Amino acid sequence: MRIGLAMISVMWFLLGCSPEYNWRNVQMAEGAVEQIFPASPLHEQIPMGQGAQSPAYSVASAKVRETLFMATWVPRLPEQHIDDVYEHVVDGILQRAGDTRTTRPSAGDVFSVQSQGRQNAVRTDLRVQVYGTGLLQLSVSTPLDQPFPEEAAHEFLSYPRPAL
């Protein structure tokens, strides 16, 4: 009986000590980029246009408690200049958030926006990193009534790198 209670106590202790963030490396966009996630991400391919040959956005997301960690790979089409893609993506983020800043954040800089989510207001920290073949948009979103995970957000937003 005592051994059984001791084993149950040890199991509860181990469960209580399990890490909140279980970081892992993830290949995205058919190996175009590597990113870390704090939990096992869900992956989705979203076509950019019509037809079977249409390129697709690659989206991966993971949720830890109330915080959503998301990475979106936006491929550059042959006729597009990567700076134009960057401006279009960042301007869209700012417009959807109702952010009226007059200076666009530079590529690779971390910036924050606050916006109204589906159920409540959220804080989102973002980084949009430019590569020759596309760009990677990273975001960490948490409801304003919840503590923002500063360290985990910093870890997630500072990692992106081209895959080898």
N, C-alpha and C positions, 0 to 999 in steps of 0.2 A: 504494500500500500504506500509506504513512504517513498519507495523507488518510483512508483507511478506519479506521485505528487511532485517529486523532484524533477522528473522528466517533463512534466507539464510546465513547471516553473521555468525550466531551461528553455523550452520552446517559446513561451511568452516573452522571455528576456531576449531571445534571438530575433523574434518578430519585432520587438520594440527597437532593436538596434539596427534593423535593416535600413540601408541608405534610402533617403527620399529620392535622390537622383541617381540613376543607374546609367551613367554616360556610356555611349557606344558610338563607334564610327560607322557612318552610313554613306554608301555610294549613291549618288543621285544622277538623274538625267543620263541614263545609260553610261555611267562612269565619267561624265564630264566634270563632276565636282564631288568633293567629299565634305561631309558635315558631321558634327557630333550632335547627338540628341540625348536628352536626359531620361528617356524611356523609349521603348520600342515604337517607332513611328508608323503611322498609316501612310501609304503611298497612293498617289492618284495621278493619272495623266489626263490633261484637259486639252483637247484639240484647239488650235489657234484659228482654224478655219474649217472649210468644208472639204471633204474628200479624204480618201484613205492615206494619201501621201502628205497630208497637212502636218507640219510640225506641231508639237504639243508642249504646253507648260508641264513641268514636273513638280508636283507639290508633295511635300512630306510634312507631317505634323505629329506632335506628341503632346499629351496633356499630363501635367503633374498638379494634383489638387485642382485649383481654379485657374492655373496658368497654362496658356497655350503657346507652345514653341512651334514655329512654322518656318519652313524654307521653301521658296519657290524659285525654280530655275526657269528663266525666260530666254529661249534661244534667239539669237539674232538671225533674221532672215537675210539672204544674200544682198538684197537691195537696200537694207537698212544700215545706217551708221550707228555704232554702239552708243555714241553720245545722245543721239536722238531717242533711242530706246530708253536710256537712263532718264532723260528729262520727262518722257511720257509716263514712265512708271512712277517716279517721285512726285510729279505734279498730280497724278491720279490719287496717290496716297494722301497728299496734303488736302486736295479738294474734297475727298470723301470724309476726311476728318474735320472739315470745316476750318482748317488751319489757314490763316491769311498771311503767313510770314512772307516777306518780300524777297528774301534770299533763299535759294534752294540749297539744301545741304550738299556738300561735296561728296563725290563717290567715295565709298568706304567709311564715311563718318557715321557715327551712331547719333540718332536723333529721336526725340520723343514726340508723340502726339496723344491727345486725349480726344475720345470720341464717344458717341452714344452707341453701345452695342445693342444686341437684340433685346436684352433684359435689363442692362444697366450700363453706366458709364465705365469705360475702360481706359487704362494707360497702356500704350504700346510703345516699346522701344524698338527701333528698326535700324538696319544697316543694309544698304544696297551696294554690293560689290560688283564692279565691272570686269569682265574678262573679254577676250577677243571674240569668242563665239557666243557670248550671251551675258546675262547678269544673274546674280543670285540675290534675291530679296529675303532677308532674315527678319523675323519679328518675334517678340515676346510680349504677350498681352495678358493683363490681369485686371479684374474688376477693381475700380477705385476703392471699394470698401474692404479690399483684401490687401495684406502686405505684399509689396512688390519684391520678387526674389532677385535683389541686386546682384549678388555673386553668381547665381546661376545664369542670369541674363547676360552678364559680362562674359562668362565662359562660352555661352552659345554664340553670342554676337561677334566674338573675337576669333573664332576658329576657322571660318570658311577658307578653303584652299582648293586650287585646281587638283583634280585627281592625277595621280602619276600614271 
